Amino acid sequence: MLTPYDFSVITGLRLGGERIIVNDSLTSTELKKLLGVLPSRMRTNNIPLSWLCDNIPQCETMTKGARMFMLLFIGTFLCTDLGSTMNLRCLGSLRKIKQIRNYD
């Protein structure tokens, strides 16, 4: 089990920062703007981790690739589920890449 301290040591992110904001109301237009691309058959805000992994290399910008990588990281190590998917609710908190280090 990964403790908050372990996470801090591995990632270099400090503990005690800002809270991650969950936003269930991101539209598909906003999602596409933040990631650059979306799965063709997206019915919910859950996105397959395999899709994220496959699409990181095709990102138009490093910022969009970093967002995809962070979603993949969070979905793989921090918020795992049995369906191997990641909910995009926290994507709003990844809008400004330079602020990621401030989150707890």
Contacts in CASP RR format, 6 or more apart in sequence:
PFRMAT RR
TARGET T0000
AUTHOR 0000-0000-0000
METHOD contacts of the structure
MODEL  1
MLTPYDFSVITGLRLGGERIIVNDSLTSTELKKLLGVLPSRMRTNNIPLS
WLCDNIPQCETMTKGARMFMLLFIGTFLCTDLGSTMNLRCLGSLRKIKQI
RNYD
2 10 0 8 1.000
2 77 0 8 1.000
2 78 0 8 1.000
4 15 0 8 1.000
5 15 0 8 1.000
7 13 0 8 1.000
7 78 0 8 1.000
8 14 0 8 1.000
8 15 0 8 1.000
13 100 0 8 1.000
13 101 0 8 1.000
13 103 0 8 1.000
14 101 0 8 1.000
15 104 0 8 1.000
16 104 0 8 1.000
17 102 0 8 1.000
17 103 0 8 1.000
17 104 0 8 1.000
18 99 0 8 1.000
18 102 0 8 1.000
18 103 0 8 1.000
18 104 0 8 1.000
19 103 0 8 1.000
19 104 0 8 1.000
20 90 0 8 1.000
20 93 0 8 1.000
20 103 0 8 1.000
20 104 0 8 1.000
21 90 0 8 1.000
21 92 0 8 1.000
21 93 0 8 1.000
22 89 0 8 1.000
22 90 0 8 1.000
22 93 0 8 1.000
23 89 0 8 1.000
23 90 0 8 1.000
23 91 0 8 1.000
23 92 0 8 1.000
23 93 0 8 1.000
24 45 0 8 1.000
24 89 0 8 1.000
26 34 0 8 1.000
26 45 0 8 1.000
26 88 0 8 1.000
26 89 0 8 1.000
26 91 0 8 1.000
26 92 0 8 1.000
28 38 0 8 1.000
28 42 0 8 1.000
31 38 0 8 1.000
31 88 0 8 1.000
31 91 0 8 1.000
32 38 0 8 1.000
34 64 0 8 1.000
34 67 0 8 1.000
34 91 0 8 1.000
34 92 0 8 1.000
34 94 0 8 1.000
34 95 0 8 1.000
35 59 0 8 1.000
35 64 0 8 1.000
35 67 0 8 1.000
35 68 0 8 1.000
35 91 0 8 1.000
36 59 0 8 1.000
36 60 0 8 1.000
36 64 0 8 1.000
37 55 0 8 1.000
37 58 0 8 1.000
37 59 0 8 1.000
38 47 0 8 1.000
39 47 0 8 1.000
39 48 0 8 1.000
39 51 0 8 1.000
45 87 0 8 1.000
45 88 0 8 1.000
45 89 0 8 1.000
46 85 0 8 1.000
46 86 0 8 1.000
46 87 0 8 1.000
46 88 0 8 1.000
47 71 0 8 1.000
47 85 0 8 1.000
47 86 0 8 1.000
47 87 0 8 1.000
47 88 0 8 1.000
48 84 0 8 1.000
48 85 0 8 1.000
49 72 0 8 1.000
49 75 0 8 1.000
49 76 0 8 1.000
49 84 0 8 1.000
49 85 0 8 1.000
49 86 0 8 1.000
50 84 0 8 1.000
52 68 0 8 1.000
52 69 0 8 1.000
52 71 0 8 1.000
52 72 0 8 1.000
52 86 0 8 1.000
53 72 0 8 1.000
55 68 0 8 1.000
56 65 0 8 1.000
56 68 0 8 1.000
56 69 0 8 1.000
56 72 0 8 1.000
59 65 0 8 1.000
59 68 0 8 1.000
63 97 0 8 1.000
66 94 0 8 1.000
66 97 0 8 1.000
67 91 0 8 1.000
67 94 0 8 1.000
67 97 0 8 1.000
70 94 0 8 1.000
70 100 0 8 1.000
71 86 0 8 1.000
71 88 0 8 1.000
71 90 0 8 1.000
71 91 0 8 1.000
71 94 0 8 1.000
72 86 0 8 1.000
74 86 0 8 1.000
74 90 0 8 1.000
75 81 0 8 1.000
75 86 0 8 1.000
79 86 0 8 1.000
79 87 0 8 1.000
93 99 0 8 1.000
93 100 0 8 1.000
93 103 0 8 1.000
94 100 0 8 1.000
END
